[in-house]
Amino acid sequence: MARGQQKIQSQQKNAKKAAEKKKGQGADQKTAAKAALVHTCPVCRTQMPDPKTFKQHFESKHPKSPMPPELADVQA
């Protein structure tokens, strides 16, 4: 039953490779997603990826606060 032992070793080796690949890939996605959040709300410090979303957030969550100058010309 030599093939049975080889099969078990092969499965363990492949599982280890898959785990390492998944671990490395997850960190890349997290850093890329974090880098995409470039706009920060001055009132609540929430981060948003683009100015359109930022303006919609600001209008809905902080209607009484004055609009930041960088959002004045953005089309929502």
C-alpha positions in Angstrom: 0.0 0.0 0.0 2.8 2.4 -0.9 0.6 4.5 -3.1 -1.7 5.3 -0.1 1.2 6.9 1.8 2.3 8.8 -1.3 -1.3 10.1 -1.7 -1.4 11.3 1.9 1.9 13.1 1.6 0.9 14.7 -1.7 -2.4 15.9 -0.2 -0.6 17.5 2.8 2.0 19.1 0.5 -0.8 20.6 -1.7 -2.8 21.8 1.3 0.3 23.6 2.7 0.9 25.3 -0.7 -2.7 26.4 -1.0 -2.6 27.8 2.6 0.5 29.8 1.9 -0.9 31.1 -1.4 -4.2 32.1 0.3 -2.4 33.8 3.2 -0.2 35.9 0.8 -3.1 36.8 -1.4 -5.3 38.0 1.4 -2.8 40.6 2.6 -2.5 42.0 -0.9 -6.2 42.5 -1.2 -6.5 44.1 2.2 -3.7 46.6 1.4 -5.1 47.4 -2.0 -8.6 48.0 -0.5 -7.1 50.2 2.2 -5.1 52.2 -0.4 -8.3 52.8 -2.4 -10.0 54.7 0.5 -8.5 58.1 -0.2 -11.2 60.5 1.0 -11.8 61.0 4.8 -14.8 62.7 6.2 -13.7 65.5 8.5 -16.7 65.1 10.8 -16.8 61.3 11.5 -13.4 60.2 10.0 -15.1 57.6 7.7 -13.0 56.8 4.6 -14.5 56.6 1.1 -13.1 55.6 -2.2 -14.3 58.4 -4.5 -15.6 62.0 -4.2 -19.1 61.1 -5.4 -19.6 58.7 -2.5 -18.0 61.2 -0.2 -20.5 63.9 -1.2 -23.4 61.5 -0.8 -22.2 60.5 2.6 -21.7 64.1 3.7 -25.1 65.2 2.5 -27.0 62.3 4.2 -25.0 62.0 7.4 -24.0 65.6 8.1 -26.6 67.9 6.6 -26.1 70.7 9.2 -22.3 70.8 8.8 -20.8 73.1 6.2 -19.8 71.4 3.0 -16.0 70.9 2.6 -14.5 73.0 -0.2 -13.2 69.9 -2.1 -16.8 68.7 -2.5 -18.2 71.9 -3.9 -17.8 71.0 -7.6 -18.5 67.3 -7.3 -21.7 66.0 -9.1 -23.5 63.5 -6.8 
